[in-house]
Amino acid sequence: MNPVAVVEEGEEAVLLHNIMKKVPLKYVRANVHVGIMKGTLREVRLSLLKEGLSLQSFFSYMAELVTLYDPRIMELVEELKELKENKELAKLSEIDTEQLYNILDRISPFGDEKQTK
């Protein structure tokens, strides 16, 4: 049956709707938008093409490995998690000490007492 039948009224649309309800989600494709720097995307695409692979097949495979908790990909997930945590710590360490004291003064319940003494 032609998938275009979904837009038609009548028995064909109902039949197709019933068929689609029975298809497990793992067989239904989803489109994902990912922001990657253009230069990085170009290099990844070229590297994969040299290996005879497409971006689609590569990312689909990586996603499948994550769902299976494959140790190879989970090691990369942990590495990325640590990099993200370190980046957050680096941002915190960049806060000026004076700014930190100003923030503490503003949120401190004792700030008014300090000024009155």
BADRENMI-721114 format. One record per residue (C-alpha): residue number from 0; residue in one letter; x, z, y. Coordinates in steps of 0.02 Angstrom, whole numbers, plus 50000, padded with zeros to 5 digits. Each point is the difference from the previous one (the first is absolute). Layout:
BEGIN
@resi:NUM	resn:A	x:X	z:Z	y:Y;
...
This chain:
BEGIN
@resi:0	resn:M	x:50000	z:50000	y:50000;
@resi:1	resn:N	x:50062	z:49958	y:50174;
@resi:2	resn:P	x:50040	z:50157	y:50106;
@resi:3	resn:V	x:49919	z:49912	y:50148;
@resi:4	resn:A	x:49834	z:50043	y:49916;
@resi:5	resn:V	x:50014	z:50173	y:50080;
@resi:6	resn:V	x:49936	z:49930	y:50164;
@resi:7	resn:E	x:49853	z:49916	y:49916;
@resi:8	resn:E	x:49837	z:50089	y:49977;
@resi:9	resn:G	x:49914	z:50017	y:49835;
@resi:10	resn:E	x:50047	z:50030	y:49820;
@resi:11	resn:E	x:50179	z:49930	y:50009;
@resi:12	resn:A	x:50050	z:50124	y:50136;
@resi:13	resn:V	x:49924	z:50145	y:49904;
@resi:14	resn:L	x:50085	z:49945	y:49839;
@resi:15	resn:L	x:50170	z:49985	y:50085;
@resi:16	resn:H	x:49976	z:50169	y:50083;
@resi:17	resn:N	x:49963	z:50080	y:49831;
@resi:18	resn:I	x:50153	z:49917	y:49922;
@resi:19	resn:M	x:50114	z:50061	y:50141;
@resi:20	resn:K	x:49936	z:50179	y:49982;
@resi:21	resn:K	x:50064	z:49999	y:49820;
@resi:22	resn:V	x:50176	z:49938	y:50043;
@resi:23	resn:P	x:50125	z:50145	y:49999;
@resi:24	resn:L	x:50083	z:50028	y:50170;
@resi:25	resn:K	x:50171	z:49966	y:49927;
@resi:26	resn:Y	x:49948	z:49817	y:49984;
@resi:27	resn:V	x:49935	z:49983	y:50178;
@resi:28	resn:R	x:50132	z:49946	y:50126;
@resi:29	resn:A	x:50021	z:50089	y:50166;
@resi:30	resn:N	x:50091	z:49931	y:50151;
@resi:31	resn:V	x:50124	z:50114	y:50086;
@resi:32	resn:H	x:50079	z:49982	y:50172;
@resi:33	resn:V	x:50174	z:50073	y:50013;
@resi:34	resn:G	x:50105	z:50003	y:50159;
@resi:35	resn:I	x:50177	z:49942	y:49962;
@resi:36	resn:M	x:50130	z:49940	y:50124;
@resi:37	resn:K	x:50005	z:49809	y:49999;
@resi:38	resn:G	x:50186	z:49995	y:49959;
@resi:39	resn:T	x:49976	z:50118	y:49854;
@resi:40	resn:L	x:49853	z:49900	y:49936;
@resi:41	resn:R	x:50100	z:49839	y:50010;
@resi:42	resn:E	x:50145	z:50076	y:49903;
@resi:43	resn:V	x:49888	z:50075	y:49867;
@resi:44	resn:R	x:49906	z:49837	y:49979;
@resi:45	resn:L	x:50162	z:49901	y:49985;
@resi:46	resn:S	x:50073	z:50123	y:49875;
@resi:47	resn:L	x:49843	z:49993	y:49893;
@resi:48	resn:L	x:49989	z:49811	y:50010;
@resi:49	resn:K	x:50180	z:49987	y:49938;
@resi:50	resn:E	x:49942	z:50101	y:49849;
@resi:51	resn:G	x:49847	z:49890	y:49976;
@resi:52	resn:L	x:49879	z:50137	y:50057;
@resi:53	resn:S	x:49866	z:50009	y:50134;
@resi:54	resn:L	x:49963	z:50143	y:50119;
@resi:55	resn:Q	x:49831	z:50018	y:49915;
@resi:56	resn:S	x:50072	z:50021	y:49826;
@resi:57	resn:F	x:50136	z:50119	y:50061;
@resi:58	resn:F	x:49886	z:50118	y:50096;
@resi:59	resn:S	x:49866	z:49995	y:49865;
@resi:60	resn:Y	x:50131	z:50051	y:49872;
@resi:61	resn:M	x:50068	z:50140	y:50112;
@resi:62	resn:A	x:49824	z:50066	y:50027;
@resi:63	resn:E	x:49967	z:49998	y:49813;
@resi:64	resn:L	x:50162	z:50097	y:49968;
@resi:65	resn:V	x:49945	z:50134	y:50125;
@resi:66	resn:T	x:49832	z:50019	y:49912;
@resi:67	resn:L	x:50093	z:50023	y:49835;
@resi:68	resn:Y	x:50120	z:50127	y:50077;
@resi:69	resn:D	x:50145	z:49894	y:49938;
@resi:70	resn:P	x:50158	z:50105	y:50024;
@resi:71	resn:R	x:50094	z:49855	y:50081;
@resi:72	resn:I	x:49874	z:49979	y:50140;
@resi:73	resn:M	x:49963	z:50186	y:50015;
@resi:74	resn:E	x:50184	z:50029	y:50037;
@resi:75	resn:L	x:49982	z:49880	y:50147;
@resi:76	resn:V	x:49840	z:50088	y:50054;
@resi:77	resn:E	x:50093	z:50166	y:50003;
@resi:78	resn:E	x:50143	z:49921	y:50098;
@resi:79	resn:L	x:49878	z:49932	y:50128;
@resi:80	resn:K	x:49914	z:50169	y:50011;
@resi:81	resn:E	x:50167	z:50085	y:50037;
@resi:82	resn:L	x:50045	z:49869	y:50130;
@resi:83	resn:K	x:49834	z:50028	y:50087;
@resi:84	resn:E	x:50023	z:50190	y:49998;
@resi:85	resn:N	x:50177	z:49983	y:50069;
@resi:86	resn:K	x:49937	z:49885	y:50137;
@resi:87	resn:E	x:49870	z:50129	y:50048;
@resi:88	resn:L	x:50135	z:50135	y:50004;
@resi:89	resn:A	x:50110	z:49890	y:50108;
@resi:90	resn:K	x:49857	z:49978	y:50123;
@resi:91	resn:L	x:49976	z:50189	y:50007;
@resi:92	resn:S	x:50186	z:50030	y:50030;
@resi:93	resn:E	x:49995	z:49880	y:50149;
@resi:94	resn:I	x:49882	z:50116	y:50094;
@resi:95	resn:D	x:50088	z:50073	y:50150;
@resi:96	resn:T	x:50023	z:50189	y:49990;
@resi:97	resn:E	x:49927	z:50019	y:50175;
@resi:98	resn:Q	x:49844	z:49903	y:49945;
@resi:99	resn:L	x:49984	z:50113	y:49849;
@resi:100	resn:Y	x:50005	z:50158	y:50107;
@resi:101	resn:N	x:49873	z:49924	y:50120;
@resi:102	resn:I	x:49883	z:49962	y:49856;
@resi:103	resn:L	x:50021	z:50175	y:49929;
@resi:104	resn:D	x:49964	z:50076	y:50171;
@resi:105	resn:R	x:49840	z:49899	y:50016;
@resi:106	resn:I	x:49932	z:50049	y:49830;
@resi:107	resn:S	x:50063	z:50178	y:49997;
@resi:108	resn:P	x:49867	z:50135	y:50023;
@resi:109	resn:F	x:50136	z:50105	y:50084;
@resi:110	resn:G	x:50044	z:49870	y:50132;
@resi:111	resn:D	x:49900	z:50086	y:50137;
@resi:112	resn:E	x:50075	z:50171	y:49964;
@resi:113	resn:K	x:50176	z:49930	y:50016;
@resi:114	resn:Q	x:49960	z:49930	y:50172;
@resi:115	resn:T	x:49922	z:50163	y:50064;
@resi:116	resn:K	x:50150	z:50110	y:49956;
